């Protein structure tokens, strides 16, 4: 929250999109939302800096998927997740959550191997 507050204050954002483009030189924050291509490039660079071996496999969609998965792991309801992510079909949200629980909710964790 501190980082978000610092960004909003520095960019002078009080309404509208939170994540916006910044003109070259970093001194001018644009009014419109960040375009999907920019989100994908930023996400790939962040994954690479984090040392993830398959950084090019990440995209803006990875952020949405990660949010849904972590929210479910933390006990958020499916409806609350859908409200946040904008999903309109429960089936889509369930796929995200199921993929995210492959290892934590795996039946093999229940047996002594």
Beta strands, then each sheet from edge to edge (+ up, - down):
strand 1: 20-22
strand 2: 29-33
sheet 1: 1+ 2-
end
